[in-house]
Amino acid sequence: MSDHNDLEAFLDEAWRHLNRGAADSSSPARYPTFATVSPEGKPQARTVALRGASRPNSILEVHTDIATDKVTALEHTPIAAFHIWLPRANLQIRLSASVAILTGDCVDAQWAKVPPSSRVSYGTLPAPGHPIVDVYDYEKPSDRDRFAVLKCTVKEIDLVHLGKRHRRALFIAEDNWVGSWLAP
Ligand SMILES: Cc1cc2nc3c(=O)[nH]c(=O)nc-3n(C[C@H](O)[C@H](O)[C@H](O)COP(=O)(O)O)c2cc1C
């Protein structure tokens, strides 16, 4: 039985889920909600696929089309929040991160791994969010130049575990991820 008072074990559990999410499309951590702030200051949330997770570097990776609103938002305000609910583990993971938008040659390695059938996610015409007259009035060519990797450097992690007695903890990069308990 794990020690419920162990902050390090709590954080280990969260990263286990994040790593699994990046590796396994059947994990509930595969599809976080990803929130940004629009240039007008409005919150915007949407589902994304978690494509990479590195605990040693505190990095999460998301792939996107540079023509989407989230990229406009991130160019303006380069921070984002992730939200993941893991029903079987009864665990909520919330993260905040600073985000770098990577395009061009430096994302060749990631592009090479995108299967041909998925490459059409990058290049929709007209651009995502554009009004169209008929429901299918769009095309999905694959456009390598629209492929972007959002490199998210994690700054804070807030965990809530629902149990007989709930547990909540906050971990901050600047504090070297030591963590502290919070009232849930
Ligand atoms: C299960 C699922 C996974 C998705 N994965 C991604 C993704 O990895 N990257 C992405 O840009 N959009 C992804 N989307 C689409 C976004 O949720 C969103 O509709 C689209 O990116 C436009 O968002 P925006 O206009 O807020 O930028 C996914 C949607 C669903 C339902």
The ligand as a MOL file (V3000), in Angstrom:
LIG
                    3D

  0  0  0     0  0            999 V3000
M  V30 BEGIN CTAB
M  V30 COUNTS 31 33 0 0 0
M  V30 BEGIN ATOM
M  V30 1 C -9.7050 13.6040 -29.7840 0
M  V30 2 C -9.2110 14.8870 -30.4240 0
M  V30 3 C -7.8640 15.0740 -30.5750 0
M  V30 4 C -7.3720 16.2520 -31.1410 0
M  V30 5 N -6.0260 16.4210 -31.2610 0
M  V30 6 C -5.5440 17.5960 -31.7350 0
M  V30 7 C -4.1420 17.8540 -31.7610 0
M  V30 8 O -3.3200 17.0270 -31.3590 0
M  V30 9 N -3.7350 19.0480 -32.2410 0
M  V30 10 C -4.6020 20.0020 -32.6860 0
M  V30 11 O -4.1590 21.0630 -33.0970 0
M  V30 12 N -5.9340 19.7930 -32.6610 0
M  V30 13 C -6.4270 18.6150 -32.1900 0
M  V30 14 N -7.7800 18.3880 -32.1490 0
M  V30 15 C -8.6730 19.4260 -32.6830 0
M  V30 16 C -8.8240 20.5450 -31.6660 0
M  V30 17 O -9.5920 20.0840 -30.5660 0
M  V30 18 C -9.4520 21.8120 -32.2700 0
M  V30 19 O -10.7410 21.5230 -32.7700 0
M  V30 20 C -8.6020 22.3680 -33.4070 0
M  V30 21 O -7.2080 22.2140 -33.1480 0
M  V30 22 C -8.8820 23.8600 -33.5740 0
M  V30 23 O -8.6710 24.4790 -32.3360 0
M  V30 24 P -8.3590 26.0340 -32.1500 0
M  V30 25 O -9.1510 26.7440 -33.2300 0
M  V30 26 O -8.8560 26.3430 -30.7920 0
M  V30 27 O -6.9020 26.2430 -32.3060 0
M  V30 28 C -8.2830 17.2390 -31.5860 0
M  V30 29 C -9.6430 17.0390 -31.3960 0
M  V30 30 C -10.1070 15.8850 -30.8360 0
M  V30 31 C -11.5980 15.7230 -30.6470 0
M  V30 END ATOM
M  V30 BEGIN BOND
M  V30 1 1 1 2
M  V30 2 1 2 3
M  V30 3 2 2 30
M  V30 4 2 3 4
M  V30 5 1 4 5
M  V30 6 1 4 28
M  V30 7 2 5 6
M  V30 8 1 6 7
M  V30 9 1 6 13
M  V30 10 2 7 8
M  V30 11 1 7 9
M  V30 12 1 9 10
M  V30 13 2 10 11
M  V30 14 1 10 12
M  V30 15 2 12 13
M  V30 16 1 13 14
M  V30 17 1 14 15
M  V30 18 1 14 28
M  V30 19 1 15 16
M  V30 20 1 16 17
M  V30 21 1 16 18
M  V30 22 1 18 19
M  V30 23 1 18 20
M  V30 24 1 20 21
M  V30 25 1 20 22
M  V30 26 1 22 23
M  V30 27 1 23 24
M  V30 28 2 24 25
M  V30 29 1 24 26
M  V30 30 1 24 27
M  V30 31 2 28 29
M  V30 32 1 29 30
M  V30 33 1 30 31
M  V30 END BOND
M  V30 END CTAB
M  END
